[in-house]
Amino acid sequence: MRKKSEYAVYKGDSFICLGTMEECATYLGVKVSSIKFYSSRAYKRRGTKNKDPNHLIVFKIDDD
């Protein structure tokens, strides 16, 4: 059985939560598809382009 990847969610420089996509979505009250979008390069580019300090960012945690 494949282990699910974990993700870290930040709002600006503040840590929000850590867990699977499903756990993070439940914690934030959003859909799993939103977490997928928050982890995309396109969404990260939007945050840096707009310089929004409260931009949500989702990072995949590498588990080697």
C-alpha positions in Angstrom: 0.0 0.0 0.0 1.3 3.4 -1.0 1.8 6.0 1.8 0.0 9.3 1.3 2.2 12.4 0.9 2.2 15.0 3.6 1.8 18.7 3.0 2.7 21.8 5.1 0.4 24.8 4.9 1.6 28.3 5.5 -0.2 31.7 5.5 2.6 34.2 4.8 5.4 33.2 7.3 3.0 31.5 9.8 2.7 27.8 9.9 -1.0 26.6 9.7 -1.1 22.8 9.6 0.6 19.6 8.5 -1.0 16.5 7.1 -2.4 14.8 4.0 -4.3 16.8 1.4 -7.5 15.5 2.9 -6.5 16.5 6.5 -5.4 19.9 5.4 -8.6 20.5 3.4 -10.7 19.5 6.4 -8.7 21.8 8.8 -9.0 24.8 6.4 -12.6 24.0 5.5 -11.9 23.8 1.7 -12.1 21.1 -0.9 -9.1 18.8 -1.6 -9.0 20.3 -5.1 -8.3 23.7 -3.5 -5.3 22.2 -1.6 -4.0 20.8 -4.9 -4.3 24.3 -6.5 -2.6 26.0 -3.5 0.4 23.7 -4.1 0.6 24.5 -7.8 3.3 26.6 -9.4 0.6 28.9 -10.9 -0.8 29.7 -7.5 2.6 30.4 -6.0 3.4 32.7 -8.9 0.2 34.7 -8.2 1.2 35.2 -4.6 4.7 36.5 -5.5 3.3 38.6 -8.3 0.7 40.3 -6.0 3.1 40.4 -3.0 0.2 39.3 -0.7 1.6 38.7 2.8 -1.4 36.5 3.7 -1.1 34.2 0.7 -1.7 30.5 1.5 1.1 28.3 0.3 1.1 24.5 0.4 4.4 22.6 0.3 4.8 18.9 -0.3 7.0 17.3 2.4 9.5 14.9 0.9 9.7 11.7 2.8 12.8 9.8 1.7 
